Amino acid sequence: MADTAPRKQDLAKIRNIGIIAHIDAGKTTTTERILYYTGRTYKIGDIDEGNTQMDWMEQEKERGITIVSAATTTFWTHSDDKAAGKDETYRFNIIDTPGHVDFTAEVERSLRVLDGGITVLDAEEGVQAQSETVWRQADKYKVPRLCFVNKMDKLGANFLATVDSVVEKLGANPAIMVLPIGAENTYTGNVDLLTRKSYLWLHADETGAKYEVRDEVPEEMKEEVEKYRAKLIEQICETDDVLLEKFFAGEEPSLPELKAALRKAVIGYKLVPMFAGASLRHKGVQPVLDAVIDYLPSPVDLDHVKGENPKTGEAEERHLTTEEPLCGLAFKIQVDPHVGKLTYFRVYSGKVTAGSYIYNSTKGVTERIGRILLMHANDREEIKEAFAGEIVALVGLKDTVTGDTLCDDKSPIVLEKITFPEPVISLAIEPKTKTDQERLGMALKRLTEEDPTFQVKTNHETNQTIISGIGELQLEVMVDRMKREFNVLANVGAPQVAYKETIKRLAEGEGKYIRQSGGKGQYGHCWLRIEPQPRGEGFKFVNAIKGGAIPAEFVSSIEKGVKESVENGVFLGYPVVDVKVTVYDGSFHEVDSSDMAFKIAASMAFQAATKKADITLLEPIMKVEVTTPKEYMGDIIGDLSSKRAQIMGTQDRSNATIILAQVPLAELSGYATALRSMSKGRASYYMEASHYDEVPSNIIAQMQSKSTFTGRVE
């Protein structure tokens, strides 16, 4: 579809928004309705039919889930402006994100570059586990958002209970904007509390594009509407001193005053507007689009971004205007079979032109932009230039990766990077033929470029390639992509838990490497002190050599030797974490000392010290939520307890019970099948990584006897 709006758009009329939610809350269905109502598409996509616009990958169509975030640009005129005959067009740059925790990196990097978000909640389920996760991610990047309580037509739907769960689980301050008219199969529309108008989808055609607006409130709802309207006005007035004076004086502020104050409160993270609807039944989506214009920020509202000058290290700002020097963030890499490597780019300031050069201030290299593309999911529209406030894809960048800052080389700035969770699960992969071996290397390189949470390393003992990720589904999809997109046939081992090694007390160790073979010998000698660090601190190396006991050039060799030992492990072959290593003494030989000798000596000293430092294993602990009918609760809790689970509590929701637990990942292999069997297919579960904790000594003893290491492919 052609870009019908002017290329250089008024910044106040741009909204960069993301659709975020728990899996199955109706996020992609809501996005499909948005695209239809805004005129971006002429046919509404359906997940069950596999013809949605935003879920374009084969794996997404087959599984009915979103795997990669998809970007699109569309245009919307506010309903009030349409009614008044005004042609005030707003540009929406939308990113539809995955709801499954295995693809949380897609949500993380999307939120980093968005100005606002629509959180979709299930009216029957309320705030679910992944809803909490994406909410925390949005909090981290200070993204203002509004909530759309979807599936109001579902059995058990309860709008006010969902609002309560937003307070209880998210700690947010919800502003109820509408009250639903009916619920479940009697849900027909909403009453807008500010205007006291009823929005009814009574005789809506199959597209839901037509709805009635009535100036009266249903008789049976009048008392409730006045009660919640008074509460809403009080909430808004509490955020604005001028309106608060009016409120205490018994005067009701005007509608424009209330909307302006609410907009300011939303952008300041003080209030979260709550709307209701049923996307699948074409109800309630258009008012949310109006609310995006009314309450979510434009680049003008955000004013500026912060970063630092890579040359001076001093803090700098860029105002979000076209007049400022070019600055933006590369937030996603995608390999397209037709145009090659696409770099998704949020332009914060200035403008970028096709065929020009751009400076990667993170890497310190200059790149040439071949083409600029405006993306609509997997379709592309070529444009000549992009301006502040836009989200585009650049073609031709070779060295840029996710999180890099791209800017004008005369005014360099480095923006805050994007942080991603560590992988917790691995599996071994072996190509079937020599041809597959060559293709495998290329496929893995491309896939690690695209997904920062997908990591690859080689186990030198078994000569196997180990791929790691956030969850089994992510790895399963990656192996499937290797086969389909890169034609790689491979044998895959069983998933393995990403254990880590650590120490529990301070210890010292000596490493001395001496070899004499005829002529020049080898000599390296050092003393290391190792001590535990707080959980999550990682590895730290300290040089405490005094008096030239070891020359400076050999200290760097000692650090390399220690790092290699840390990566390869010394106990069961897993990486060593949360350890501080200090080199404090040693000796050298004027002739025989070398880099290699000190690397080996460092490895010997590190291993000697760890044997005295009470080395142990850490394992990933998962946060698990099981939703089950009440009659199966006892069996499920008993089963979880047998898996070394710590039961954190239970919650009742409608006719189901939610069991909250923390369970070692090692105990959850095949849990989906076991849960289905226990509950006759009626229970479901969700899990995400929580933290690392020490493995019990009896389990370590079992692992030592089995010598489990990498899960060699059989």
Beta strands, then each sheet from edge to edge (+ up, - down):
strand 1: 14-21
strand 2: 70-77
strand 3: 89-96
strand 4: 116-122
strand 5: 145-150
strand 6: 174-176
strand 7: 178-181
strand 8: 189-192
strand 9: 197-200
strand 10: 212-214
strand 11: 272-276
strand 12: 304-308
strand 13: 315-319
strand 14: 327-336
strand 15: 340-349
strand 16: 351-353
strand 17: 357-360
strand 18: 365-368
strand 19: 371-376
strand 20: 379-383
strand 21: 385-387
strand 22: 391-395
strand 23: 405-407
strand 24: 414-415
strand 25: 425-431
strand 26: 455-459
strand 27: 464-469
strand 28: 490-492
strand 29: 496-497
strand 30: 500-502
strand 31: 507-515
strand 32: 522-532
strand 33: 539-543
strand 34: 579-587
strand 35: 616-629
strand 36: 646-653
strand 37: 656-664
strand 38: 684-694
sheet 1: 2+ 3- 1- 4- 5- 11- 6-
sheet 2: 7+ 8- 9+ 10-
sheet 3: 13+ 12- 24+
sheet 4: 18+ 17- 23+ 14- 15+ 22- 19+ 20-
sheet 5: 16+ 21-
sheet 6: 26+ 27- 25+ 28-
sheet 7: 26+ 27- 25+ 29-
sheet 8: 30+ 35- 37+ 36-
sheet 9: 30+ 35- 38+
sheet 10: 31+ 32- 34+ 33+
end
